[in-house]
Amino acid sequence: MTTTALTPVESRLGAAYDAYHLARARTSIVAALYAQAMGEHYPADAAPSSSLDLPLLHLMIRRLALLPGRLLVDLGCGTGGAGLWLSRATGARLIGVDISPAAVRLATARITGFVPADRAVFHTGTVRTTGLPTAHADALVCVDALGPAGDRGEALHEMRRILRPGARAVITRAMGHTGGPRWRSRVEAAGFDIEHLDERPHEPHFWRRLYRLWLFHAAELRRELGDMQAESMLDEASRVLPTLDERRAVALTLRCR
């Protein structure tokens, strides 16, 4: 495993995520609003800052069919909740990769709350350049972390490079209702077959509830997180809320050729 050098743009993005994760770590309000929006599907110990919910975690266990001791990569891992939850549930070893050094430090501090210290490791990298060896991993998850459209093809090729032949990846995507054919061509070009496409019709409703909670609690978010982080969240809520009726959320299970 090698340390990945970030481009200036990636470094700025990593710094922005650093600020978000550190701000969130100082307060419970963000977790509380996610829990309220997800309801019974909220995985409290994973503490997600994405669409990661219990139905998705259970789907990943079924689709990946991981055996104890196999190696799982959590790409765009944030503070590690998805990968650590899955490692504990399956006995798999874990490598988490994220662009945010702060997220990597926070994830590392959480390891022993889920699994023995030698079963998981986190390091800085991107979805395009993970720093991992070729044909290294048995499975991969990527939750809401594929990034801008221009990076997705490169990200898929990087996923295929680090996975062994026959390995599976589960990635989440939000796409328009006609986005399927374009995605199929991208994943096939990268060396994958789509093994399953699982619709997640409840996910846009979760985001609608969460964004409305952010807007309703705007003053509290500013007080707890600071103006910069709160305004970033409130801007996201205002921009994305009107588009949710057109949002199609899916989990794709890809199989390496």
Secondary structure, DSSP 8 states (H G I E B T S, - for coil): -------HHHHHHHHHHHHHHHHHHT-SHHHHHHHHHHGGG--TTT--SSS--HHHHHHHHHHH---TT-EEEEET-TTSHHHHHHHHHH--EEEEEES-HHHHHHHHHHGGGTS-GGGEEEEE--SS-----TT-EEEEEESS---SHHHHHHHHHHHHHHEEEEEEEEEEEEE-TT-HHHHHHHHHHTTEEEEEEEE-TTHHHHHHHHHHHHHHTHHHHHHHH-HHHHHHHHHHHHHHGGGGGG-EEEEEEEEE-
